[in-house]
């Protein structure tokens, strides 16, 4: 029964990290999309042919969070057996 408790503890830890990363991505996207948008009267600057808000929220953001997800799976997630031991 002790191993079942350890599995639940690990599963909860992984779920919290996953939800935290998802919320952090939503915060990243929202702040980059709306926070970096220029004023309506300001001239639009382009970086690599894209506005800065789009570049940060829709190009750089997914790349950063794919790498963060990979790091999370590598260092935080642990393989556990789902078999019930008697």
C-alpha positions as CSV (number, residue, x, y, z in Angstrom):
1,X,0.0,0.0,0.0
2,X,2.9,2.3,0.6
3,X,4.0,2.2,-3.1
4,X,0.4,3.2,-4.1
5,X,0.7,6.3,-1.9
6,X,4.1,7.2,-3.4
7,X,2.6,6.8,-6.9
8,X,-0.2,9.2,-6.0
9,X,2.2,11.7,-4.5
10,X,4.4,11.6,-7.7
11,X,1.3,11.9,-9.9
12,X,0.0,14.9,-8.0
13,X,3.4,16.5,-8.2
14,X,3.6,16.0,-12.0
15,X,0.0,17.3,-12.4
16,X,0.8,20.5,-10.4
17,X,3.9,21.1,-12.5
18,X,1.9,20.6,-15.7
19,X,-0.9,23.0,-14.6
20,X,1.7,25.5,-13.5
21,X,3.5,25.4,-16.8
22,X,0.2,25.8,-18.7
23,X,-0.8,28.8,-16.6
24,X,2.6,30.3,-17.0
25,X,2.2,29.9,-20.8
26,X,-1.2,31.6,-20.7
27,X,0.4,34.5,-18.8
28,X,3.3,34.7,-21.2
29,X,1.0,34.8,-24.2
30,X,-1.4,37.3,-22.7
31,X,1.3,39.7,-21.6
32,X,3.3,39.4,-24.9
33,X,0.2,39.7,-27.1
34,X,-1.4,42.6,-25.3
35,X,1.5,44.2,-23.4
36,X,3.8,44.5,-26.4
37,X,1.1,45.7,-28.9
38,X,1.9,49.2,-30.1
39,X,-0.4,52.2,-29.6
40,X,-2.9,52.7,-32.5
41,X,-1.1,55.9,-33.5
42,X,2.5,54.5,-33.2
43,X,4.3,53.3,-36.2
44,X,4.6,49.5,-36.5
45,X,8.1,48.1,-36.1
46,X,8.8,44.8,-37.6
47,X,11.3,42.2,-36.5
48,X,12.0,39.5,-39.1
49,X,8.9,40.8,-40.9
50,X,6.6,40.3,-37.9
51,X,5.4,42.7,-35.2
52,X,7.1,42.2,-31.8
53,X,3.9,41.2,-30.0
54,X,3.3,38.4,-32.6
55,X,6.9,37.3,-32.6
56,X,7.0,36.9,-28.8
57,X,3.6,35.4,-28.3
58,X,3.3,33.1,-31.3
59,X,6.8,32.3,-32.4
60,X,9.3,32.6,-29.5
61,X,6.8,31.6,-26.8
62,X,5.9,28.2,-28.2
63,X,9.6,27.4,-28.7
64,X,10.5,28.4,-25.1
65,X,7.6,26.4,-23.7
66,X,8.4,23.3,-25.7
67,X,11.9,23.4,-24.3
68,X,10.5,24.0,-20.8
69,X,8.1,21.0,-21.2
70,X,11.0,18.9,-22.4
71,X,13.1,19.9,-19.3
72,X,10.1,19.2,-17.1
73,X,9.6,15.7,-18.5
74,X,13.3,15.0,-18.3
75,X,14.0,16.2,-14.7
76,X,10.7,16.2,-12.8
77,X,8.6,13.4,-14.2
78,X,9.6,9.8,-13.2
79,X,8.6,6.5,-14.7
80,X,6.3,4.7,-12.4
81,X,4.6,1.4,-12.7
82,X,0.8,1.4,-13.0
83,X,0.5,-2.2,-11.9
84,X,-1.2,-2.9,-8.6
85,X,1.1,-4.9,-6.4
86,X,-0.4,-7.5,-4.1
